[in-house]
Amino acid sequence: MRLILLGPPGAGKGTLAGRLTDCLSVPHLSSGDILRAQVRQGSDLGPALQKYMESGQLVPDDLIVKVMISRVTQPDCAAGFILDGFPRTLPQAQALNDQLTEVQAPIDMVIYLDAGEQVIISRLAGRRVCPLCDANYHIETMPPATSGKCDRDGTDLQARPDDAPQVIRTRLQEYSRLTEPLLEYYGTAGRFARLDGNKDIEEVFGQAQEVLTKTFGCVDEL
């Protein structure tokens, strides 16, 4: 199954993707995680990617398409994937569609998580990440077992530079300007669902479970 999760930063795409990938046994492809890995690994694209991410601006289409198309064509994605954070613009969506059409592997479902600005700011301000393994936590809703330490490897958790309140607002403005046209693009293509991202993860997961089961009739054990 090939899914796309759309929604503003902090809407809960990554958390939902984590739940779905465990059930569907397909990789969770977070564009943010993939881009940060490029920076850490010192790739040729790393410096340019870091500049855009830390300022809260979207990475230009040509850069993000190059990175993400390379990832979705890896062997572990042959049976499906969950895309989180990509595509974010109409040209990105069209480039992805062209690539998947070429290999006869179309997107099966697009899920949009709709969340309000205050909910988003609250979530992102409390988010903490592990710089080593990219695990995500929240100081209130999903704290680590030991305060300030990653459960997986004990690394000190950090706030992401792009989660600063002023950067969050820039990200939301960029999202509204460039990403919302995707709703019309995918909404007219069929197999599009809008979920209430203001709810907690259990309620959102329940909504996703209902939508996928109704549409495909083969995921009732989610």
FENGI-V238204 format. One line per field, one symbol per residue. ss: DSSP state (h for helix, s for strand, l for the rest). psi: psi as a letter, one per 30 degrees, with the letter a starting at -180 (. if undefined). burial: + if it has 16 or more other ideal C-beta (glycine too) atoms within 10 Angstrom, else -. A space follows every 10 residues. Layout:
ss=???
psi=???
burial=???
This chain:
ss=lsssssslll llhhhhhhhh hhhhllssss hhhhhhhhhh lllllhhhhh hhhhhlllll hhhhhhhhhh hhllhhhlll sssslllllh hhhhhhhhhh hhllllllss ssssllhhhh hhhhhlssss lllllsssll lsllllllsl lllllsssll hhhlhhhhhh hhhhhhhhll hhhhhhhlll lsssssllll hhhhhhhhhh hhhhhhllll ll
psi=kjkkjlllkg fgeeeeeeee eeefhlkjjj eeeeeeeeee fhlffeeeee eeeffglkkk eeeeeeeeee efglefgefl ljkjgklfle eeeeeeeeee eeghilkekk kkjkkleeee eeeefgkklk fefgkklkfe fillekkgkk feggkkllkk eggkeeeeee eeeeeeefee ffeeeeeffl hkkkljffll eeeeeeeeee eeeeefgghf g.
burial=++++++++++ ++++++++++ +--+-+++++ ++++++-++- ----++--++ -++--+-++- +-+++-+++- ++----+--+ +++++++++- -++-+++--+ ----+-+-++ +++-+---++ +-++++++++ ---+++++-- ---+----++ ------+--+ -++---++-+ ++-++--++- -+--++---- +++++-+++- ---++-+++- ++------+- --
